[in-house]
Amino acid sequence: MTAINTALTKAQLRKRLRSARQDLTPQQRRDAARGCLEQLSGLHYWQQSQRIAIYLSMNEELDTSPIVDLAQSQGKSLFLPVISNKTMQFAKWERDQPLESGPFGIKQPLPPANSCKPNALDLILLPLVAFDRAGNRLGMGAGYYDRYLADIGQQPGQPFLMGIAHSVQEVEELPVDPWDVALDGVITEQEVVLSNGRY
């Protein structure tokens, strides 16, 4: 766990935790991607899920390409985030389908994208900058995931919300705003951290 002063602002936390990710060596990154895949593949919610939302990692994020490969080898349907007009949806995607560069350089399916609501998904794998064991997540600050998931607790068929992270991204406690959506758990290269008993 990264030792962090809980009085730090979210912006300060982002800077510090992104720096911690950047300090990882290429071998540590490869080991983390492999370890995360092993943790995820043994998870009940992964095995039961057929419609999975995921993101394509970039910069210093934990590499999600092994997860994409596993999902496709197991015949699961994948959905990628699509950002347009300051909103985000998830659209179905096959590995051989072309992608375009969206806001922030994020690769996303070409329009027209076949988007879906959160309750149409079984599992949503989310990127994060930091997390704590209460299920709180610190993202990049744009708020796309929080807005997309804002009414998720009031819908039937609620998907499992799982963060993907390096273990160095864990902090003791994160500041929380009213609009922040808590995770059901986080997967790192070392363990599955479950936060609300849904497992």
LOVODREN-495774 format. One line per field, with one value per atom (N, C-alpha, C, O): x, y negated, z; residue in three letters; residue number from 1. Coordinates in pm, whole numbers. Example, Ala and Ser with C-alpha at 12.3 -4.5 7.8 and 13.67 -1.06 7.14 Angstrom:
// residues 2
east c(1319:1230:1320:1424:1285:1367:1290:1341) $
north c(569:450:330:332:225:106:-3:-114) $
up c(780:780:780:846:708:714:787:804) $
type c(ALA:ALA:ALA:ALA:SER:SER:SER:SER) $
seq c(1:1:1:1:2:2:2:2) $
END
This chain:
// residues 199
east c(85:0:88:187:52:126:87:-32:187:159:122:202:0:-52:-113:-184:-87:-151:-297:-324:-390:-533:-585:-696:-505:-547:-519:-558:-451:-420:-548:-643:-549:-662:-660:-559:-770:-775:-670:-606:-650:-550:-410:-331:-380:-250:-233:-125:-340:-336:-312:-232:-380:-360:-214:-156:-155:-17:75:165:54:140:125:223:2:-22:14:59:-4:41:193:247:260:405:448:547:373:405:391:472:291:275:390:444:426:531:666:751:685:812:828:937:723:733:820:814:899:985:902:792:953:881:852:745:945:922:812:730:810:704:567:467:564:439:390:271:483:445:397:297:470:431:294:213:269:141:26:-80:45:-61:-92:-208:13:-6:-73:-164:-28:-87:-232:-314:-265:-404:-493:-605:-444:-520:-548:-659:-450:-469:-574:-658:-569:-668:-808:-903:-820:-950:-1011:-1131:-930:-984:-1042:-1126:-998:-1052:-1171:-1226:-1210:-1318:-1455:-1477:-1543:-1678:-1749:-1811:-1739:-1811:-1754:-1827:-1627:-1571:-1626:-1670:-1623:-1667:-1814:-1853:-1895:-2039:-2078:-2189:-1989:-2022:-2003:-1904:-2097:-2086:-2073:-2016:-2126:-2121:-2035:-2077:-1914:-1813:-1768:-1726:-1778:-1725:-1582:-1551:-1495:-1353:-1299:-1367:-1180:-1114:-981:-924:-932:-800:-699:-706:-608:-516:-423:-393:-380:-287:-194:-220:-83:17:61:101:53:106:0:27:-120:-225:-183:-107:-235:-209:-261:-373:-181:-212:-333:-330:-439:-560:-567:-663:-466:-474:-481:-550:-414:-432:-577:-625:-645:-785:-873:-963:-845:-919:-900:-997:-777:-748:-824:-883:-823:-892:-1042:-1104:-1100:-1244:-1283:-1381:-1206:-1240:-1219:-1296:-1118:-1096:-1208:-1233:-1276:-1386:-1522:-1625:-1525:-1650:-1734:-1855:-1672:-1746:-1760:-1675:-1865:-1886:-1820:-1838:-1744:-1674:-1736:-1785:-1734:-1787:-1682:-1625:-1657:-1559:-1627:-1734:-1566:-1625:-1615:-1515:-1722:-1726:-1766:-1873:-1680:-1706:-1747:-1678:-1861:-1911:-1996:-2080:-1976:-2055:-2054:-2157:-1938:-1916:-1990:-2004:-2039:-2102:-2030:-1961:-2046:-1983:-2088:-2178:-2075:-2154:-2057:-1939:-2106:-2026:-2084:-2206:-1996:-2039:-1972:-1855:-2046:-1992:-1877:-1879:-1775:-1653:-1594:-1583:-1555:-1481:-1336:-1308:-1243:-1101:-1058:-966:-1124:-1083:-1151:-1124:-1239:-1307:-1217:-1149:-1214:-1127:-1171:-1287:-1076:-1101:-1056:-973:-1113:-1069:-1019:-1049:-943:-892:-996:-1028:-1048:-1148:-1083:-961:-1161:-1106:-997:-1007:-896:-783:-699:-616:-721:-645:-692:-624:-808:-862:-916:-992:-877:-925:-1067:-1096:-1156:-1296:-1356:-1305:-1465:-1528:-1576:-1611:-1575:-1620:-1772:-1842:-1823:-1969:-2022:-1948:-2149:-2241:-2215:-2212:-2198:-2168:-2298:-2390:-2303:-2420:-2406:-2351:-2454:-2432:-2533:-2637:-2500:-2589:-2591:-2498:-2696:-2712:-2636:-2607:-2604:-2528:-2591:-2521:-2725:-2788:-2793:-2842:-2744:-2731:-2598:-2574:-2511:-2379:-2374:-2445:-2288:-2269:-2156:-2164:-2051:-1931:-1872:-1861:-1835:-1770:-1632:-1622:-1528:-1390:-1349:-1350:-1313:-1289:-1142:-1074:-1093:-959:-964:-1070:-852:-846:-703:-607:-692:-562:-528:-412:-630:-610:-738:-847:-723:-839:-809:-694:-917:-901:-988:-1066:-977:-1045:-1193:-1263:-1240:-1384:-1455:-1577:-1379:-1439:-1439:-1498:-1374:-1367:-1262:-1156:-1295:-1210:-1179:-1266:-1052:-1011:-975:-881:-1053:-1027:-942:-876:-946:-864:-927:-862:-1052:-1112:-1218:-1285:-1236:-1335:-1477:-1572:-1493:-1624:-1710:-1829:-1654:-1735:-1796:-1915:-1716:-1768:-1874:-1977:-1849:-1947:-2081:-2186:-2078:-2204:-2274:-2396:-2197:-2257:-2323:-2428:-2262:-2309:-2399:-2433:-2437:-2507:-2632:-2659:-2709:-2836:-2828:-2931:-2707:-2691:-2755:-2806:-2751:-2806:-2958:-3016:-3022:-3167:-3221:-3341:-3131:-3172:-3163:-3076:-3252:-3240:-3120:-3074:-3070:-2960:-2831:-2757:-2803:-2687:-2558:-2536:-2472:-2346:-2247:-2259:-2151:-2045:-1942:-1898:-1902:-1808:-1671:-1653:-1576:-1444:-1336:-1325:-1256:-1143:-1024:-1010:-938:-815:-699:-696:-603:-498:-371:-374:-260:-138:-157:-228:-93:-107:-53:-97:42:97:-6:19:-120:-224:-319:-409:-300:-386:-342:-223:-439:-414:-505:-602:-473:-550:-691:-786:-706:-840:-842:-750:-948:-964:-1070:-1168:-1053:-1163:-1278:-1256:-1400:-1518:-1614:-1644:-1661:-1763:-1898:-1903:-2009:-2142:-2168:-2246:-2106:-2132:-2043:-2062:-1947:-1858:-1933:-2010:-1911:-1974:-1873:-1765:-1911:-1820:-1811:-1906:-1697:-1675:-1717:-1725:-1743:-1764:-1632:-1625:-1527:-1396:-1291:-1321:-1166:-1052:-963:-940:-912:-818:-680:-663:-582:-443:-367:-424:-236:-154:-137:-91:-175:-155:-281:-275:-396:-516:-643:-639:-756:-887:-935:-954:-955:-1003:-1152:-1194:-1232:-1378:-1427:-1378:-1524:-1561:-1705:-1737:-1793:-1933:-2007:-2129:-1935:-1997:-2077:-2145:-2072:-2151:-2092:-2162:-1967:-1902:-1975:-1935) $
north c(120:0:-124:-131:-221:-347:-435:-458:-484:-571:-710:-777:-752:-878:-959:-904:-1087:-1178:-1195:-1242:-1158:-1163:-1306:-1326:-1406:-1545:-1596:-1707:-1516:-1559:-1570:-1495:-1664:-1678:-1566:-1496:-1550:-1448:-1475:-1382:-1601:-1634:-1596:-1544:-1620:-1583:-1431:-1378:-1362:-1216:-1160:-1067:-1216:-1169:-1182:-1090:-1296:-1319:-1218:-1163:-1193:-1103:-957:-885:-915:-775:-746:-635:-841:-821:-810:-733:-886:-878:-740:-685:-684:-551:-446:-353:-460:-367:-384:-285:-507:-534:-480:-451:-466:-417:-266:-214:-195:-50:-16:-85:88:131:207:254:221:301:444:498:505:640:641:733:541:532:515:569:440:421:552:584:626:756:853:922:857:946:906:992:775:728:767:808:753:790:939:980:1019:1164:1199:1282:1137:1165:1123:1193:1009:960:1057:1086:1106:1201:1328:1380:1376:1497:1474:1560:1357:1326:1317:1371:1250:1229:1359:1382:1443:1565:1662:1745:1651:1738:1680:1744:1560:1490:1539:1550:1567:1615:1523:1570:1392:1300:1297:1268:1327:1339:1463:1457:1573:1700:1698:1760:1626:1620:1513:1517:1420:1306:1337:1400:1293:1308:1173:1166:1067:933:845:803:818:753:621:616:514:385:374:406:330:318:194:136:154:42:91:187:27:59:-32:-154:28:-50:-137:-106:-244:-336:-395:-389:-452:-511:-411:-300:-452:-366:-274:-208:-269:-181:-34:3:48:191:244:213:324:372:466:571:427:509:602:677:598:682:832:903:885:1027:1060:1170:964:987:991:1074:902:903:1037:1095:1086:1214:1328:1413:1330:1436:1431:1534:1312:1298:1351:1423:1316:1359:1510:1575:1565:1710:1787:1903:1724:1789:1752:1789:1680:1648:1542:1535:1460:1354:1233:1211:1154:1032:915:898:835:722:590:577:494:361:258:268:160:56:-78:-104:-165:-297:-382:-379:-457:-552:-687:-701:-786:-920:-1012:-1023:-1079:-1172:-1278:-1245:-1403:-1512:-1510:-1531:-1483:-1485:-1375:-1382:-1274:-1160:-1032:-1030:-928:-800:-689:-685:-601:-479:-365:-388:-242:-128:-69:-57:-34:22:157:176:249:383:375:296:458:454:593:671:622:743:705:595:795:763:716:635:766:730:602:558:542:420:299:290:204:87:-5:-5:-83:-179:-317:-330:-419:-556:-616:-567:-723:-790:-891:-987:-869:-958:-1062:-1082:-1127:-1225:-1162:-1046:-1240:-1197:-1088:-1024:-1065:-963:-821:-725:-806:-673:-610:-673:-485:-414:-366:-304:-394:-356:-312:-349:-232:-185:-301:-408:-276:-377:-394:-297:-514:-532:-470:-461:-428:-435:-321:-205:-353:-251:-199:-275:-68:-4:-7:86:-114:-134:-56:-13:-38:35:-33:-105:-9:-64:25:141:-31:48:181:281:184:308:414:525:382:484:557:652:512:571:658:633:759:846:796:804:745:706:582:577:483:363:353:342:357:342:197:147:130:-15:-48:17:-150:-202:-289:-338:-306:-394:-440:-379:-549:-600:-554:-526:-544:-499:-434:-458:-351:-285:-261:-260:-240:-195:-72:-34:-12:115:100:199:-23:-48:-51:-70:-33:-34:-170:-187:-268:-401:-403:-342:-473:-479:-623:-710:-649:-778:-762:-692:-829:-824:-941:-1006:-968:-1076:-1214:-1315:-1217:-1345:-1396:-1495:-1331:-1379:-1339:-1403:-1236:-1198:-1115:-1096:-1064:-989:-863:-837:-785:-662:-691:-624:-790:-822:-865:-826:-943:-985:-867:-855:-779:-662:-570:-511:-559:-466:-531:-468:-655:-733:-665:-672:-600:-540:-388:-321:-335:-190:-116:-6:-178:-110:-102:-32:-174:-175:-92:-94:-18:61:210:252:292:436:489:427:605:665:586:575:532:448:523:630:472:540:530:442:620:616:514:517:423:316:349:351:376:420:329:314:269:188:277:388:226:294:202:86:254:165:241:361:169:217:207:119:295:290:160:118:94:-32:-145:-253:-121:-225:-224:-307:-129:-125:-230:-247:-299:-394:-358:-283:-410:-376:-429:-361:-553:-614:-723:-804:-723:-825:-926:-891:-1052:-1148:-1110:-1067:-1127:-1084:-1201:-1272:-1219:-1318:-1250:-1129:-1324:-1262:-1190:-1094:-1233:-1173:-1053:-987:-1022:-909:-777:-759:-686:-554:-452:-437:-381:-283:-156:-120:-91:36:153:143:266:391:455:536:420:475:421:349:458:421:544:618:564:671:612:523:661:625:752:860:737:854:946:1059:896:972:1035:1140:971:1019:958:866:1015:957:890:956:760:683:662:582:730:717:623:626:539:431:432:359:511:498:631:631:741:870:932:1032:876:932:1062:1135:1093:1213:1338:1449) $
up c(0:0:0:73:-81:-85:33:57:107:221:170:106:200:147:261:345:264:359:317:206:404:368:353:306:392:375:234:199:152:17:-66:-46:-159:-249:-353:-368:-424:-529:-635:-685:-671:-773:-726:-805:-600:-545:-541:-570:-505:-503:-643:-661:-742:-879:-921:-978:-892:-930:-864:-928:-736:-661:-705:-720:-724:-759:-903:-933:-993:-1131:-1136:-1214:-1052:-1044:-994:-1042:-898:-848:-958:-965:-1043:-1156:-1255:-1306:-1282:-1380:-1336:-1420:-1207:-1153:-1168:-1145:-1204:-1221:-1343:-1445:-1330:-1441:-1544:-1512:-1668:-1768:-1720:-1748:-1649:-1599:-1493:-1491:-1406:-1306:-1373:-1325:-1483:-1555:-1617:-1610:-1677:-1736:-1628:-1646:-1517:-1406:-1350:-1314:-1342:-1289:-1380:-1332:-1511:-1605:-1595:-1598:-1584:-1572:-1440:-1436:-1330:-1200:-1192:-1133:-1250:-1251:-1328:-1286:-1441:-1520:-1440:-1445:-1367:-1285:-1176:-1151:-1113:-1010:-1070:-1013:-1183:-1245:-1296:-1279:-1359:-1421:-1318:-1352:-1193:-1089:-1016:-926:-1053:-984:-1034:-1154:-941:-973:-1073:-1168:-1050:-1137:-1278:-1373:-1294:-1429:-1497:-1612:-1429:-1487:-1525:-1624:-1449:-1474:-1577:-1631:-1603:-1689:-1836:-1875:-1918:-2063:-2134:-2243:-2074:-2135:-2045:-1937:-2092:-2008:-2068:-2184:-1990:-2031:-1983:-1868:-2073:-2040:-2109:-2194:-2075:-2141:-2195:-2143:-2299:-2353:-2283:-2295:-2210:-2127:-2210:-2326:-2150:-2215:-2110:-1990:-2158:-2070:-1964:-1996:-1836:-1730:-1669:-1569:-1726:-1672:-1685:-1775:-1593:-1601:-1734:-1774:-1803:-1937:-1934:-1870:-2004:-2008:-2129:-2143:-2217:-2337:-2306:-2379:-2202:-2170:-2130:-2156:-2066:-2027:-2152:-2162:-2247:-2374:-2444:-2494:-2449:-2514:-2446:-2514:-2313:-2240:-2267:-2292:-2261:-2283:-2421:-2434:-2521:-2657:-2673:-2745:-2608:-2618:-2549:-2583:-2453:-2381:-2438:-2380:-2550:-2617:-2548:-2570:-2465:-2397:-2490:-2576:-2472:-2550:-2477:-2357:-2552:-2493:-2537:-2649:-2448:-2474:-2431:-2322:-2518:-2490:-2466:-2521:-2385:-2365:-2491:-2563:-2516:-2628:-2570:-2510:-2588:-2535:-2649:-2750:-2631:-2731:-2662:-2577:-2697:-2638:-2486:-2422:-2428:-2284:-2208:-2086:-2281:-2218:-2260:-2362:-2182:-2212:-2215:-2131:-2313:-2321:-2349:-2377:-2343:-2383:-2511:-2525:-2604:-2732:-2754:-2720:-2813:-2838:-2937:-3031:-2913:-2994:-3012:-2918:-3136:-3168:-3195:-3242:-3166:-3174:-3314:-3326:-3419:-3555:-3606:-3718:-3526:-3568:-3548:-3445:-3643:-3630:-3518:-3476:-3469:-3363:-3409:-3498:-3346:-3371:-3241:-3132:-3252:-3134:-3086:-3156:-2966:-2908:-2818:-2824:-2733:-2639:-2551:-2512:-2521:-2439:-2505:-2439:-2635:-2705:-2681:-2719:-2620:-2589:-2717:-2791:-2743:-2860:-2835:-2732:-2932:-2914:-3048:-3153:-3042:-3166:-3254:-3205:-3383:-3478:-3471:-3443:-3496:-3503:-3633:-3730:-3636:-3523:-3426:-3466:-3302:-3201:-3139:-3112:-3119:-3061:-2909:-2849:-2846:-2703:-2620:-2669:-2491:-2402:-2265:-2229:-2191:-2058:-1958:-1987:-1839:-1742:-1705:-1689:-1691:-1648:-1757:-1734:-1878:-1983:-1974:-2048:-1884:-1868:-1743:-1646:-1748:-1630:-1542:-1419:-1605:-1534:-1601:-1724:-1522:-1574:-1509:-1387:-1590:-1543:-1564:-1677:-1456:-1461:-1438:-1359:-1508:-1479:-1354:-1317:-1291:-1174:-1150:-1197:-1077:-1037:-895:-865:-809:-672:-621:-673:-518:-456:-309:-267:-232:-94:-72:-160:42:68:99:120:104:120:-15:-21:-124:-257:-323:-429:-262:-322:-432:-420:-540:-659:-694:-692:-725:-776:-923:-957:-1010:-1153:-1197:-1116:-1326:-1381:-1361:-1384:-1316:-1281:-1377:-1346:-1492:-1588:-1550:-1594:-1469:-1418:-1512:-1484:-1621:-1718:-1657:-1675:-1585:-1527:-1421:-1416:-1336:-1232:-1292:-1242:-1399:-1463:-1528:-1521:-1592:-1657:-1555:-1581:-1438:-1336:-1231:-1131:-1253:-1150:-1097:-977:-1183:-1138:-1133:-1132:-1129:-1139:-1021:-1038:-902:-786:-787:-705:-879:-884:-1000:-1029:-1066:-1181:-1149:-1072:-1207:-1189:-1267:-1362:-1224:-1296:-1285:-1383:-1168:-1148:-1178:-1120:-1266:-1296:-1180:-1095:-1179:-1081:-1127:-1242:-1038:-1072:-1013:-892:-1100:-1057:-1114:-1236:-1027:-1069:-1104:-1053:-1192:-1230:-1193:-1233:-1115:-1067:-1030:-1002:-1030:-967:-816:-768:-741:-595:-536:-428:-605:-553:-558:-506:-621:-630:-511:-503:-419:-301:-199:-172:-142:-33:84:68:200:319:313:352:266:261:155:146:74:-30:9:76:-30:-13:-105:-218:-58:-134:-151:-56:-275:-305:-321:-347:-307:-315:-446:-449:-556:-685:-715:-818:-630:-654:-640:-546:-734:-732:-680:-735:-573:-513:-597:-667:-587:-657:-569:-447:-636:-563:-525:-433:-596:-566:-661:-755:-633:-716:-731:-635:-852:-877:-901:-984:-827:-850:-885:-892:-908:-937:-817:-830:-698:-575:-519:-456:-542:-475:-536:-617:-491:-520:-393:-291:-399:-283:-299:-383:-220:-229:-119:-6:-155:-62:-15:78:-76:-33:-15:2:-18:12:-100:-78:-222:-332:-386:-457:-355:-408:-363:-398) $
type c(MET:MET:MET:MET:THR:THR:THR:THR:ALA:ALA:ALA:ALA:ILE:ILE:ILE:ILE:ASN:ASN:ASN:ASN:THR:THR:THR:THR:ALA:ALA:ALA:ALA:LEU:LEU:LEU:LEU:THR:THR:THR:THR:LYS:LYS:LYS:LYS:ALA:ALA:ALA:ALA:GLN:GLN:GLN:GLN:LEU:LEU:LEU:LEU:ARG:ARG:ARG:ARG:LYS:LYS:LYS:LYS:ARG:ARG:ARG:ARG:LEU:LEU:LEU:LEU:ARG:ARG:ARG:ARG:SER:SER:SER:SER:ALA:ALA:ALA:ALA:ARG:ARG:ARG:ARG:GLN:GLN:GLN:GLN:ASP:ASP:ASP:ASP:LEU:LEU:LEU:LEU:THR:THR:THR:THR:PRO:PRO:PRO:PRO:GLN:GLN:GLN:GLN:GLN:GLN:GLN:GLN:ARG:ARG:ARG:ARG:ARG:ARG:ARG:ARG:ASP:ASP:ASP:ASP:ALA:ALA:ALA:ALA:ALA:ALA:ALA:ALA:ARG:ARG:ARG:ARG:GLY:GLY:GLY:GLY:CYS:CYS:CYS:CYS:LEU:LEU:LEU:LEU:GLU:GLU:GLU:GLU:GLN:GLN:GLN:GLN:LEU:LEU:LEU:LEU:SER:SER:SER:SER:GLY:GLY:GLY:GLY:LEU:LEU:LEU:LEU:HIS:HIS:HIS:HIS:TYR:TYR:TYR:TYR:TRP:TRP:TRP:TRP:GLN:GLN:GLN:GLN:GLN:GLN:GLN:GLN:SER:SER:SER:SER:GLN:GLN:GLN:GLN:ARG:ARG:ARG:ARG:ILE:ILE:ILE:ILE:ALA:ALA:ALA:ALA:ILE:ILE:ILE:ILE:TYR:TYR:TYR:TYR:LEU:LEU:LEU:LEU:SER:SER:SER:SER:MET:MET:MET:MET:ASN:ASN:ASN:ASN:GLU:GLU:GLU:GLU:GLU:GLU:GLU:GLU:LEU:LEU:LEU:LEU:ASP:ASP:ASP:ASP:THR:THR:THR:THR:SER:SER:SER:SER:PRO:PRO:PRO:PRO:ILE:ILE:ILE:ILE:VAL:VAL:VAL:VAL:ASP:ASP:ASP:ASP:LEU:LEU:LEU:LEU:ALA:ALA:ALA:ALA:GLN:GLN:GLN:GLN:SER:SER:SER:SER:GLN:GLN:GLN:GLN:GLY:GLY:GLY:GLY:LYS:LYS:LYS:LYS:SER:SER:SER:SER:LEU:LEU:LEU:LEU:PHE:PHE:PHE:PHE:LEU:LEU:LEU:LEU:PRO:PRO:PRO:PRO:VAL:VAL:VAL:VAL:ILE:ILE:ILE:ILE:SER:SER:SER:SER:ASN:ASN:ASN:ASN:LYS:LYS:LYS:LYS:THR:THR:THR:THR:MET:MET:MET:MET:GLN:GLN:GLN:GLN:PHE:PHE:PHE:PHE:ALA:ALA:ALA:ALA:LYS:LYS:LYS:LYS:TRP:TRP:TRP:TRP:GLU:GLU:GLU:GLU:ARG:ARG:ARG:ARG:ASP:ASP:ASP:ASP:GLN:GLN:GLN:GLN:PRO:PRO:PRO:PRO:LEU:LEU:LEU:LEU:GLU:GLU:GLU:GLU:SER:SER:SER:SER:GLY:GLY:GLY:GLY:PRO:PRO:PRO:PRO:PHE:PHE:PHE:PHE:GLY:GLY:GLY:GLY:ILE:ILE:ILE:ILE:LYS:LYS:LYS:LYS:GLN:GLN:GLN:GLN:PRO:PRO:PRO:PRO:LEU:LEU:LEU:LEU:PRO:PRO:PRO:PRO:PRO:PRO:PRO:PRO:ALA:ALA:ALA:ALA:ASN:ASN:ASN:ASN:SER:SER:SER:SER:CYS:CYS:CYS:CYS:LYS:LYS:LYS:LYS:PRO:PRO:PRO:PRO:ASN:ASN:ASN:ASN:ALA:ALA:ALA:ALA:LEU:LEU:LEU:LEU:ASP:ASP:ASP:ASP:LEU:LEU:LEU:LEU:ILE:ILE:ILE:ILE:LEU:LEU:LEU:LEU:LEU:LEU:LEU:LEU:PRO:PRO:PRO:PRO:LEU:LEU:LEU:LEU:VAL:VAL:VAL:VAL:ALA:ALA:ALA:ALA:PHE:PHE:PHE:PHE:ASP:ASP:ASP:ASP:ARG:ARG:ARG:ARG:ALA:ALA:ALA:ALA:GLY:GLY:GLY:GLY:ASN:ASN:ASN:ASN:ARG:ARG:ARG:ARG:LEU:LEU:LEU:LEU:GLY:GLY:GLY:GLY:MET:MET:MET:MET:GLY:GLY:GLY:GLY:ALA:ALA:ALA:ALA:GLY:GLY:GLY:GLY:TYR:TYR:TYR:TYR:TYR:TYR:TYR:TYR:ASP:ASP:ASP:ASP:ARG:ARG:ARG:ARG:TYR:TYR:TYR:TYR:LEU:LEU:LEU:LEU:ALA:ALA:ALA:ALA:ASP:ASP:ASP:ASP:ILE:ILE:ILE:ILE:GLY:GLY:GLY:GLY:GLN:GLN:GLN:GLN:GLN:GLN:GLN:GLN:PRO:PRO:PRO:PRO:GLY:GLY:GLY:GLY:GLN:GLN:GLN:GLN:PRO:PRO:PRO:PRO:PHE:PHE:PHE:PHE:LEU:LEU:LEU:LEU:MET:MET:MET:MET:GLY:GLY:GLY:GLY:ILE:ILE:ILE:ILE:ALA:ALA:ALA:ALA:HIS:HIS:HIS:HIS:SER:SER:SER:SER:VAL:VAL:VAL:VAL:GLN:GLN:GLN:GLN:GLU:GLU:GLU:GLU:VAL:VAL:VAL:VAL:GLU:GLU:GLU:GLU:GLU:GLU:GLU:GLU:LEU:LEU:LEU:LEU:PRO:PRO:PRO:PRO:VAL:VAL:VAL:VAL:ASP:ASP:ASP:ASP:PRO:PRO:PRO:PRO:TRP:TRP:TRP:TRP:ASP:ASP:ASP:ASP:VAL:VAL:VAL:VAL:ALA:ALA:ALA:ALA:LEU:LEU:LEU:LEU:ASP:ASP:ASP:ASP:GLY:GLY:GLY:GLY:VAL:VAL:VAL:VAL:ILE:ILE:ILE:ILE:THR:THR:THR:THR:GLU:GLU:GLU:GLU:GLN:GLN:GLN:GLN:GLU:GLU:GLU:GLU:VAL:VAL:VAL:VAL:VAL:VAL:VAL:VAL:LEU:LEU:LEU:LEU:SER:SER:SER:SER:ASN:ASN:ASN:ASN:GLY:GLY:GLY:GLY:ARG:ARG:ARG:ARG:TYR:TYR:TYR:TYR) $
seq c(1:1:1:1:2:2:2:2:3:3:3:3:4:4:4:4:5:5:5:5:6:6:6:6:7:7:7:7:8:8:8:8:9:9:9:9:10:10:10:10:11:11:11:11:12:12:12:12:13:13:13:13:14:14:14:14:15:15:15:15:16:16:16:16:17:17:17:17:18:18:18:18:19:19:19:19:20:20:20:20:21:21:21:21:22:22:22:22:23:23:23:23:24:24:24:24:25:25:25:25:26:26:26:26:27:27:27:27:28:28:28:28:29:29:29:29:30:30:30:30:31:31:31:31:32:32:32:32:33:33:33:33:34:34:34:34:35:35:35:35:36:36:36:36:37:37:37:37:38:38:38:38:39:39:39:39:40:40:40:40:41:41:41:41:42:42:42:42:43:43:43:43:44:44:44:44:45:45:45:45:46:46:46:46:47:47:47:47:48:48:48:48:49:49:49:49:50:50:50:50:51:51:51:51:52:52:52:52:53:53:53:53:54:54:54:54:55:55:55:55:56:56:56:56:57:57:57:57:58:58:58:58:59:59:59:59:60:60:60:60:61:61:61:61:62:62:62:62:63:63:63:63:64:64:64:64:65:65:65:65:66:66:66:66:67:67:67:67:68:68:68:68:69:69:69:69:70:70:70:70:71:71:71:71:72:72:72:72:73:73:73:73:74:74:74:74:75:75:75:75:76:76:76:76:77:77:77:77:78:78:78:78:79:79:79:79:80:80:80:80:81:81:81:81:82:82:82:82:83:83:83:83:84:84:84:84:85:85:85:85:86:86:86:86:87:87:87:87:88:88:88:88:89:89:89:89:90:90:90:90:91:91:91:91:92:92:92:92:93:93:93:93:94:94:94:94:95:95:95:95:96:96:96:96:97:97:97:97:98:98:98:98:99:99:99:99:100:100:100:100:101:101:101:101:102:102:102:102:103:103:103:103:104:104:104:104:105:105:105:105:106:106:106:106:107:107:107:107:108:108:108:108:109:109:109:109:110:110:110:110:111:111:111:111:112:112:112:112:113:113:113:113:114:114:114:114:115:115:115:115:116:116:116:116:117:117:117:117:118:118:118:118:119:119:119:119:120:120:120:120:121:121:121:121:122:122:122:122:123:123:123:123:124:124:124:124:125:125:125:125:126:126:126:126:127:127:127:127:128:128:128:128:129:129:129:129:130:130:130:130:131:131:131:131:132:132:132:132:133:133:133:133:134:134:134:134:135:135:135:135:136:136:136:136:137:137:137:137:138:138:138:138:139:139:139:139:140:140:140:140:141:141:141:141:142:142:142:142:143:143:143:143:144:144:144:144:145:145:145:145:146:146:146:146:147:147:147:147:148:148:148:148:149:149:149:149:150:150:150:150:151:151:151:151:152:152:152:152:153:153:153:153:154:154:154:154:155:155:155:155:156:156:156:156:157:157:157:157:158:158:158:158:159:159:159:159:160:160:160:160:161:161:161:161:162:162:162:162:163:163:163:163:164:164:164:164:165:165:165:165:166:166:166:166:167:167:167:167:168:168:168:168:169:169:169:169:170:170:170:170:171:171:171:171:172:172:172:172:173:173:173:173:174:174:174:174:175:175:175:175:176:176:176:176:177:177:177:177:178:178:178:178:179:179:179:179:180:180:180:180:181:181:181:181:182:182:182:182:183:183:183:183:184:184:184:184:185:185:185:185:186:186:186:186:187:187:187:187:188:188:188:188:189:189:189:189:190:190:190:190:191:191:191:191:192:192:192:192:193:193:193:193:194:194:194:194:195:195:195:195:196:196:196:196:197:197:197:197:198:198:198:198:199:199:199:199) $
END
